[in-house]
Amino acid sequence: MIRTLLFIIGGVVLGLIIHLIVVLALPLASEENNWTRISELDALNKPQVLEVPSSFSPNPFRLDPTFITAVCRLSLETGPGVVSGILPDTFWSVAVFDSTNRAVYGTTNRSGLGQSLQLGVFNPPQTRLLAQRELEITEGLLIVESNLDDIYVVVRLQMPLPELEKRYHDALAGLTCTNAPMRTTEVPVTPPGGMTENGAPIPFERIAR
């Protein structure tokens, strides 16, 4: 009796584990996801404003019809990604995802950002250059690190009135979405003999004496 009961419990637990694995694996096995859909858009290094869904139109991104949304795709291989611009005085959010659709970062203007969006996305090597102060960045840039080079950024604006759609559309379309040039900070090298008071190098022969 006890052995039968243990078999039943083991079977139930094993079934739950298999069910959980299948549920978690389904999104990964799907050939079409948000990354593949965005890759088909003309959104590389520029914002692409998505159509606000209606009750009768397809909604593959599952967008909220009370928001207007823009996406921008970037590759960090050529340099840090920068998304910047001035947004309307309404609630807005920004989120960063990598090519596996994993959320890397997200925030809203309620965190004290106001209407100005200044977002910089760096990969690990670029972040190390930042930590060593060997990479120049714009003051006030919000720094985010992504382990993967292929990313996309989603910016959403809440529309209190449908009449504001065109204005908000133009604001999102006017965002800057590009790769920042890799400008390294030049570190002055002191000559072997040191420097004089007026900044001229001291000849090494003079020091040797």
ROLUM-286661 format. One record per residue (C-alpha): residue in one letter; chain; residue number from 1; x negated, z, y. Coordinates in steps of 0.5 Angstrom, whole numbers, plus 500, padded with zeros to 3 digits. Example, Ala and Ser with C-alpha at 12.3 -4.5 7.8 and 13.67 -1.06 7.14 Angstrom:
BEGIN
<A,A,1,<475,516,491>> <S,A,2,<473,514,498>> 
! end
This chain:
BEGIN
<M,A,1,<500,500,500>> <I,A,2,<494,502,505>> <R,A,3,<491,496,503>> <T,A,4,<497,491,504>> <L,A,5,<498,495,511>> <L,A,6,<490,494,513>> <F,A,7,<491,486,511>> <I,A,8,<497,485,516>> <I,A,9,<494,489,521>> <G,A,10,<488,485,521>> <G,A,11,<492,478,520>> <V,A,12,<495,480,527>> <V,A,13,<489,482,530>> <L,A,14,<485,475,528>> <G,A,15,<492,471,530>> <L,A,16,<491,474,537>> <I,A,17,<484,473,538>> <I,A,18,<485,466,536>> <H,A,19,<491,465,540>> <L,A,20,<487,468,546>> <I,A,21,<481,463,545>> <V,A,22,<485,457,545>> <V,A,23,<489,459,551>> <L,A,24,<482,460,555>> <A,A,25,<479,454,552>> <L,A,26,<485,449,554>> <P,A,27,<483,448,561>> <L,A,28,<476,447,559>> <A,A,29,<478,442,554>> <S,A,30,<482,438,559>> <E,A,31,<479,431,561>> <E,A,32,<483,432,568>> <N,A,33,<482,438,573>> <N,A,34,<481,439,580>> <W,A,35,<474,437,580>> <T,A,36,<475,430,577>> <R,A,37,<481,429,582>> <I,A,38,<477,431,588>> <S,A,39,<472,427,585>> <E,A,40,<476,421,586>> <L,A,41,<478,422,593>> <D,A,42,<474,419,599>> <A,A,43,<472,426,600>> <L,A,44,<464,426,599>> <N,A,45,<461,429,606>> <K,A,46,<467,429,610>> <P,A,47,<474,432,610>> <Q,A,48,<480,429,606>> <V,A,49,<487,432,608>> <L,A,50,<492,432,602>> <E,A,51,<499,430,603>> <V,A,52,<503,436,604>> <P,A,53,<508,436,598>> <S,A,54,<515,436,598>> <S,A,55,<520,437,593>> <F,A,56,<520,430,590>> <S,A,57,<513,428,590>> <P,A,58,<508,430,585>> <N,A,59,<503,436,586>> <P,A,60,<497,435,582>> <F,A,61,<493,441,586>> <R,A,62,<499,445,586>> <L,A,63,<499,446,594>> <D,A,64,<503,451,598>> <P,A,65,<508,446,602>> <T,A,66,<508,451,608>> <F,A,67,<500,450,608>> <I,A,68,<496,443,610>> <T,A,69,<490,443,606>> <A,A,70,<483,439,606>> <V,A,71,<478,438,601>> <C,A,72,<471,436,602>> <R,A,73,<466,435,597>> <L,A,74,<458,436,597>> <S,A,75,<452,436,593>> <L,A,76,<447,441,595>> <E,A,77,<441,437,592>> <T,A,78,<439,434,599>> <G,A,79,<440,440,603>> <P,A,80,<445,446,604>> <G,A,81,<452,444,605>> <V,A,82,<455,446,612>> <V,A,83,<463,446,614>> <S,A,84,<464,447,621>> <G,A,85,<469,446,626>> <I,A,86,<475,450,631>> <L,A,87,<481,451,628>> <P,A,88,<488,452,631>> <D,A,89,<490,459,632>> <T,A,90,<494,460,626>> <F,A,91,<493,463,619>> <W,A,92,<487,459,615>> <S,A,93,<483,460,609>> <V,A,94,<477,457,606>> <A,A,95,<474,457,599>> <V,A,96,<468,454,596>> <F,A,97,<469,452,588>> <D,A,98,<463,449,584>> <S,A,99,<464,443,579>> <T,A,100,<467,448,574>> <N,A,101,<472,450,578>> <R,A,102,<470,457,579>> <A,A,103,<471,460,585>> <V,A,104,<464,462,589>> <Y,A,105,<467,464,595>> <G,A,106,<473,465,599>> <T,A,107,<475,468,606>> <T,A,108,<480,468,611>> <N,A,109,<480,468,619>> <R,A,110,<483,475,618>> <S,A,111,<476,478,617>> <G,A,112,<474,477,624>> <L,A,113,<472,469,624>> <G,A,114,<477,468,629>> <Q,A,115,<478,460,630>> <S,A,116,<471,458,629>> <L,A,117,<469,456,622>> <Q,A,118,<461,456,621>> <L,A,119,<460,456,613>> <G,A,120,<453,454,610>> <V,A,121,<453,453,602>> <F,A,122,<446,454,599>> <N,A,123,<443,453,592>> <P,A,124,<438,459,589>> <P,A,125,<432,455,592>> <Q,A,126,<435,454,599>> <T,A,127,<437,462,599>> <R,A,128,<430,464,597>> <L,A,129,<427,460,603>> <L,A,130,<432,463,607>> <A,A,131,<430,470,605>> <Q,A,132,<423,468,606>> <R,A,133,<425,466,613>> <E,A,134,<422,459,612>> <L,A,135,<429,455,613>> <E,A,136,<432,454,620>> <I,A,137,<439,456,620>> <T,A,138,<444,456,626>> <E,A,139,<446,463,629>> <G,A,140,<452,465,626>> <L,A,141,<453,461,620>> <L,A,142,<456,464,614>> <I,A,143,<452,464,608>> <V,A,144,<454,463,601>> <E,A,145,<450,461,595>> <S,A,146,<452,457,589>> <N,A,147,<449,456,583>> <L,A,148,<451,449,582>> <D,A,149,<449,444,586>> <D,A,150,<456,440,586>> <I,A,151,<461,444,590>> <Y,A,152,<468,443,594>> <V,A,153,<470,446,600>> <V,A,154,<478,448,601>> <V,A,155,<481,449,608>> <R,A,156,<488,451,609>> <L,A,157,<492,452,615>> <Q,A,158,<499,455,615>> <M,A,159,<504,451,618>> <P,A,160,<509,456,622>> <L,A,161,<513,449,624>> <P,A,162,<514,442,621>> <E,A,163,<513,439,627>> <L,A,164,<505,442,628>> <E,A,165,<503,438,621>> <K,A,166,<500,432,625>> <R,A,167,<496,437,630>> <Y,A,168,<494,441,624>> <H,A,169,<492,434,620>> <D,A,170,<488,432,626>> <A,A,171,<484,439,626>> <L,A,172,<482,439,619>> <A,A,173,<480,431,619>> <G,A,174,<476,433,625>> <L,A,175,<472,438,621>> <T,A,176,<464,437,620>> <C,A,177,<462,437,613>> <T,A,178,<455,435,611>> <N,A,179,<448,437,609>> <A,A,180,<444,440,614>> <P,A,181,<437,437,614>> <M,A,182,<432,442,611>> <R,A,183,<428,444,617>> <T,A,184,<423,449,615>> <T,A,185,<420,454,620>> <E,A,186,<412,453,621>> <V,A,187,<408,459,620>> <P,A,188,<402,459,625>> <V,A,189,<395,459,621>> <T,A,190,<390,464,624>> <P,A,191,<383,461,624>> <P,A,192,<378,464,619>> <G,A,193,<374,467,626>> <G,A,194,<381,470,629>> <M,A,195,<383,468,636>> <T,A,196,<380,470,643>> <E,A,197,<384,473,649>> <N,A,198,<386,466,652>> <G,A,199,<389,464,645>> <A,A,200,<383,460,643>> <P,A,201,<380,460,636>> <I,A,202,<373,464,635>> <P,A,203,<368,460,632>> <F,A,204,<366,463,625>> <E,A,205,<359,462,627>> <R,A,206,<360,467,633>> <I,A,207,<363,472,628>> <A,A,208,<358,472,623>> <R,A,209,<353,474,628>> 
! end
